[in-house]
Amino acid sequence: MTANKAAKGRLDGRIALITGASRGIGAAIARRFAAEGAHVVLTARTVGGLEEVDDAIRAAGGAATLVPQDITELASIDKLGAALYQRFGKLDILVANAGSLGTLSPVSHIEPKVWDEAFAINVTANYRLIRSMEPLLRQSDAGRAIFVTTGATRAPRPYWGVYGASKIALEHIVRTWAAEIVKTPIRVNLVNPGPIRTAMRAKAFPGEDPKTLRHPDEIAGTFVDLAETACSRHGEIVDA
Ligand SMILES: NC(=O)c1ccc[n+]([C@@H]2O[C@H](COP(=O)([O-])OP(=O)(O)OC[C@H]3O[C@@H](n4cnc5c(N)ncnc54)[C@H](OP(=O)(O)O)[C@@H]3O)[C@@H](O)[C@H]2O)c1
């Protein structure tokens, strides 16, 4: 497997791992990164969704590798790191986008299963991605890591407790990591997408007209800005 040679773009020849790429924001980032010349490695559980994204990327002349994976199976993250090292010897870009809303409910009513799953996806899996991918990002001349947070961390919002708490934990761990590696060439940031037309948003706001929201394609450029070698931002939460 080689990086996509046909395309010329802002991410030409870069190797990018994108989690949660089967639909929504992750799928849009995958299509845009491939159009910018990156070879994208895409993970999620839904094989059909990954294949649809792959079809669109190939039709546009890009290149993708699909890795169906439940990100809560933490050993699979380590295995992916080893496979990326064997194939590419490095990772240029990590986009840790996979996320879970959990269930909107009063804190006292949150089901333990929902709490555990939200923290497993939004926090623990991302810590394990950092642990597994930092050595690979260090092999890149300009490693970039981008995590996806939410405006729900800015102030407590009734019924959004498990989502807000898990995403603020994510922000803390990512900004701590950023401070630790500030002297390396790796640049690490978080993106707050704002309200975007996806399945997760529809679950949170079922009565909302999706047409009033931005499409995921409209925010993919923010991720390109933070992924390219020229990016100097570090440890920030960037509004898309
Ligand atoms: N949409 C918004 O308005 C909005 C606003 C603020 C922040 N965000 C954040 O943006 C990110 C993307 O959200 P979205 O709106 O695009 O949501 P989405 O359409 O529900 O997509 C979520 C993605 O995460 C993947 N995922 C979930 N659980 C997983 C698991 N256990 N293992 C592997 N992959 C898993 C899903 O893939 P599978 O189901 O195929 O596994 C899917 O590709 C999330 O981090 C979310 O918190 C979204």
The ligand as an SDF file (V2000), in Angstrom:
LIG
                    3D

 48 52  0  0  0  0  0  0  0  0999 V2000
  -22.9350   16.4470   15.4580 N   0  0  0  0  0  0  0  0  0  0  0  0
  -22.7590   17.4270   16.3110 C   0  0  0  0  0  0  0  0  0  0  0  0
  -23.5480   18.3910   16.3470 O   0  0  0  0  0  0  0  0  0  0  0  0
  -21.5750   17.3990   17.2560 C   0  0  0  0  0  0  0  0  0  0  0  0
  -21.3720   18.5130   18.0700 C   0  0  0  0  0  0  0  0  0  0  0  0
  -20.2920   18.5200   18.9610 C   0  0  0  0  0  0  0  0  0  0  0  0
  -19.4210   17.4310   18.9850 C   0  0  0  0  0  0  0  0  0  0  0  0
  -19.6330   16.3630   18.1770 N   0  0  0  0  0  0  0  0  0  0  0  0
  -18.6550   15.2630   18.2300 C   0  0  0  0  0  0  0  0  0  0  0  0
  -18.2520   14.9550   16.9200 O   0  0  0  0  0  0  0  0  0  0  0  0
  -17.8190   13.5870   16.8540 C   0  0  0  0  0  0  0  0  0  0  0  0
  -18.5130   12.9010   15.6890 C   0  0  0  0  0  0  0  0  0  0  0  0
  -19.9050   12.9140   15.9540 O   0  0  0  0  0  0  0  0  0  0  0  0
  -21.0340   12.8090   14.8370 P   0  0  0  0  0  0  0  0  0  0  0  0
  -21.9810   13.8760   15.1090 O   0  0  0  0  0  0  0  0  0  0  0  0
  -20.4140   12.6480   13.4800 O   0  0  0  0  0  0  0  0  0  0  0  0
  -21.7200   11.4390   15.3320 O   0  0  0  0  0  0  0  0  0  0  0  0
  -22.2290   10.1300   14.6080 P   0  0  0  0  0  0  0  0  0  0  0  0
  -22.8050   10.4470   13.2720 O   0  0  0  0  0  0  0  0  0  0  0  0
  -23.0460    9.4150   15.6090 O   0  0  0  0  0  0  0  0  0  0  0  0
  -20.8640    9.3300   14.3420 O   0  0  0  0  0  0  0  0  0  0  0  0
  -20.1370    8.7940   15.4180 C   0  0  0  0  0  0  0  0  0  0  0  0
  -19.0060    7.9590   14.8660 C   0  0  0  0  0  0  0  0  0  0  0  0
  -18.3280    7.3500   15.9800 O   0  0  0  0  0  0  0  0  0  0  0  0
  -18.2380    5.9460   15.7450 C   0  0  0  0  0  0  0  0  0  0  0  0
  -18.3040    5.1690   16.9850 N   0  0  0  0  0  0  0  0  0  0  0  0
  -19.2020    5.2930   17.9910 C   0  0  0  0  0  0  0  0  0  0  0  0
  -19.0110    4.3330   18.9040 N   0  0  0  0  0  0  0  0  0  0  0  0
  -17.9500    3.5770   18.4640 C   0  0  0  0  0  0  0  0  0  0  0  0
  -17.2900    2.4310   18.9620 C   0  0  0  0  0  0  0  0  0  0  0  0
  -17.6470    1.8160   20.1060 N   0  0  0  0  0  0  0  0  0  0  0  0
  -16.2530    1.9280   18.2430 N   0  0  0  0  0  0  0  0  0  0  0  0
  -15.8690    2.5100   17.0850 C   0  0  0  0  0  0  0  0  0  0  0  0
  -16.4640    3.5980   16.5580 N   0  0  0  0  0  0  0  0  0  0  0  0
  -17.5030    4.1210   17.2410 C   0  0  0  0  0  0  0  0  0  0  0  0
  -19.4430    5.6340   14.8670 C   0  0  0  0  0  0  0  0  0  0  0  0
  -19.1780    4.4650   14.0980 O   0  0  0  0  0  0  0  0  0  0  0  0
  -19.9170    3.0480   14.2880 P   0  0  0  0  0  0  0  0  0  0  0  0
  -21.2500    3.2740   14.9070 O   0  0  0  0  0  0  0  0  0  0  0  0
  -19.9550    2.5370   12.8770 O   0  0  0  0  0  0  0  0  0  0  0  0
  -18.9830    2.2660   15.1520 O   0  0  0  0  0  0  0  0  0  0  0  0
  -19.4920    6.8540   13.9490 C   0  0  0  0  0  0  0  0  0  0  0  0
  -18.6120    6.6930   12.8490 O   0  0  0  0  0  0  0  0  0  0  0  0
  -18.1390   12.9820   18.2150 C   0  0  0  0  0  0  0  0  0  0  0  0
  -16.9770   12.9300   19.0030 O   0  0  0  0  0  0  0  0  0  0  0  0
  -19.1520   13.9610   18.8090 C   0  0  0  0  0  0  0  0  0  0  0  0
  -19.1390   13.9360   20.2010 O   0  0  0  0  0  0  0  0  0  0  0  0
  -20.6880   16.3230   17.3190 C   0  0  0  0  0  0  0  0  0  0  0  0
  1  2  1  0
  2  3  2  0
  2  4  1  0
  4  5  1  0
  4 48  2  0
  5  6  2  0
  6  7  1  0
  7  8  2  0
  8  9  1  0
  8 48  1  0
  9 10  1  0
  9 46  1  0
 10 11  1  0
 11 12  1  0
 11 44  1  0
 12 13  1  0
 13 14  1  0
 14 15  2  0
 14 16  1  0
 14 17  1  0
 17 18  1  0
 18 19  2  0
 18 20  1  0
 18 21  1  0
 21 22  1  0
 22 23  1  0
 23 24  1  0
 23 42  1  0
 24 25  1  0
 25 26  1  0
 25 36  1  0
 26 27  1  0
 26 35  1  0
 27 28  2  0
 28 29  1  0
 29 30  1  0
 29 35  2  0
 30 31  1  0
 30 32  2  0
 32 33  1  0
 33 34  2  0
 34 35  1  0
 36 37  1  0
 36 42  1  0
 37 38  1  0
 38 39  2  0
 38 40  1  0
 38 41  1  0
 42 43  1  0
 44 45  1  0
 44 46  1  0
 46 47  1  0
M  CHG  2   8   1  16  -1
M  END
$$$$
